[in-house]
């Protein structure tokens, strides 16, 4: 799932992706697993904006 318009991370493994059909323009949303090759990007973005999943938890320390 790399061809998307928007992505809202719901938890470390899942995101709400928004996609537009290139043929008819219909916009759909789907909750999908974040592809493993995007995990580092998502984590870095979370750290940059101060989101919870970008922070260490007591279990991580």
ChimeraX commands (.cxc) that place a marker at each C-alpha (Angstrom):
marker #1 position 0.00,0.00,0.00 radius 0.5
marker #1 position 2.33,2.72,-1.22 radius 0.5
marker #1 position -0.03,4.53,-3.58 radius 0.5
marker #1 position -2.12,6.58,-1.15 radius 0.5
marker #1 position -3.21,10.20,-0.71 radius 0.5
marker #1 position -3.37,10.33,3.08 radius 0.5
marker #1 position -2.34,8.21,6.04 radius 0.5
marker #1 position -3.44,8.57,9.67 radius 0.5
marker #1 position -1.52,6.28,12.00 radius 0.5
marker #1 position -3.86,4.56,14.45 radius 0.5
marker #1 position -1.29,2.46,16.30 radius 0.5
marker #1 position 2.26,1.28,15.56 radius 0.5
marker #1 position 0.96,-1.41,13.19 radius 0.5
marker #1 position -2.18,0.10,11.61 radius 0.5
marker #1 position -3.09,3.21,9.66 radius 0.5
marker #1 position -6.14,4.66,7.95 radius 0.5
marker #1 position -5.16,5.15,4.32 radius 0.5
marker #1 position -7.04,7.40,1.92 radius 0.5
marker #1 position -6.86,6.53,-1.77 radius 0.5
marker #1 position -8.28,8.06,-4.93 radius 0.5
marker #1 position -9.12,6.05,-8.02 radius 0.5
marker #1 position -7.06,7.45,-10.91 radius 0.5
marker #1 position -9.85,6.58,-13.36 radius 0.5
marker #1 position -13.07,7.81,-11.74 radius 0.5
marker #1 position -11.80,9.95,-8.85 radius 0.5
marker #1 position -13.68,8.00,-6.20 radius 0.5
marker #1 position -12.06,8.41,-2.79 radius 0.5
marker #1 position -11.99,5.44,-0.45 radius 0.5
marker #1 position -10.51,4.85,3.00 radius 0.5
marker #1 position -9.21,1.60,4.41 radius 0.5
marker #1 position -7.57,0.52,7.66 radius 0.5
marker #1 position -4.50,-1.51,6.71 radius 0.5
marker #1 position -1.26,-2.77,8.19 radius 0.5
marker #1 position 1.57,-0.27,7.76 radius 0.5
marker #1 position 4.09,-1.88,5.38 radius 0.5
marker #1 position 7.27,-2.90,7.22 radius 0.5
marker #1 position 9.43,-0.75,4.96 radius 0.5
marker #1 position 7.51,2.34,6.16 radius 0.5
marker #1 position 7.96,1.71,9.91 radius 0.5
marker #1 position 11.13,3.83,10.20 radius 0.5
marker #1 position 9.53,6.71,8.28 radius 0.5
marker #1 position 6.42,6.61,10.46 radius 0.5
marker #1 position 8.49,6.46,13.66 radius 0.5
marker #1 position 10.69,9.41,12.59 radius 0.5
marker #1 position 7.61,11.47,11.71 radius 0.5
marker #1 position 6.06,10.64,15.10 radius 0.5
marker #1 position 9.21,11.84,16.87 radius 0.5
marker #1 position 9.26,15.07,14.83 radius 0.5
marker #1 position 5.68,15.96,15.78 radius 0.5
marker #1 position 5.89,14.66,19.35 radius 0.5
marker #1 position 3.33,11.91,18.85 radius 0.5
marker #1 position 3.03,9.20,21.48 radius 0.5
marker #1 position 4.30,6.34,19.34 radius 0.5
marker #1 position 7.55,8.21,18.77 radius 0.5
marker #1 position 8.32,8.31,22.49 radius 0.5
marker #1 position 10.03,5.71,24.62 radius 0.5
marker #1 position 7.80,3.93,27.07 radius 0.5
marker #1 position 8.99,2.73,30.49 radius 0.5
marker #1 position 9.22,-0.78,29.01 radius 0.5
marker #1 position 11.55,0.51,26.26 radius 0.5
marker #1 position 13.94,2.32,28.61 radius 0.5
marker link #1:1,2 radius 0.2
marker link #1:2,3 radius 0.2
marker link #1:3,4 radius 0.2
marker link #1:4,5 radius 0.2
marker link #1:5,6 radius 0.2
marker link #1:6,7 radius 0.2
marker link #1:7,8 radius 0.2
marker link #1:8,9 radius 0.2
marker link #1:9,10 radius 0.2
marker link #1:10,11 radius 0.2
marker link #1:11,12 radius 0.2
marker link #1:12,13 radius 0.2
marker link #1:13,14 radius 0.2
marker link #1:14,15 radius 0.2
marker link #1:15,16 radius 0.2
marker link #1:16,17 radius 0.2
marker link #1:17,18 radius 0.2
marker link #1:18,19 radius 0.2
marker link #1:19,20 radius 0.2
marker link #1:20,21 radius 0.2
marker link #1:21,22 radius 0.2
marker link #1:22,23 radius 0.2
marker link #1:23,24 radius 0.2
marker link #1:24,25 radius 0.2
marker link #1:25,26 radius 0.2
marker link #1:26,27 radius 0.2
marker link #1:27,28 radius 0.2
marker link #1:28,29 radius 0.2
marker link #1:29,30 radius 0.2
marker link #1:30,31 radius 0.2
marker link #1:31,32 radius 0.2
marker link #1:32,33 radius 0.2
marker link #1:33,34 radius 0.2
marker link #1:34,35 radius 0.2
marker link #1:35,36 radius 0.2
marker link #1:36,37 radius 0.2
marker link #1:37,38 radius 0.2
marker link #1:38,39 radius 0.2
marker link #1:39,40 radius 0.2
marker link #1:40,41 radius 0.2
marker link #1:41,42 radius 0.2
marker link #1:42,43 radius 0.2
marker link #1:43,44 radius 0.2
marker link #1:44,45 radius 0.2
marker link #1:45,46 radius 0.2
marker link #1:46,47 radius 0.2
marker link #1:47,48 radius 0.2
marker link #1:48,49 radius 0.2
marker link #1:49,50 radius 0.2
marker link #1:50,51 radius 0.2
marker link #1:51,52 radius 0.2
marker link #1:52,53 radius 0.2
marker link #1:53,54 radius 0.2
marker link #1:54,55 radius 0.2
marker link #1:55,56 radius 0.2
marker link #1:56,57 radius 0.2
marker link #1:57,58 radius 0.2
marker link #1:58,59 radius 0.2
marker link #1:59,60 radius 0.2
marker link #1:60,61 radius 0.2
view
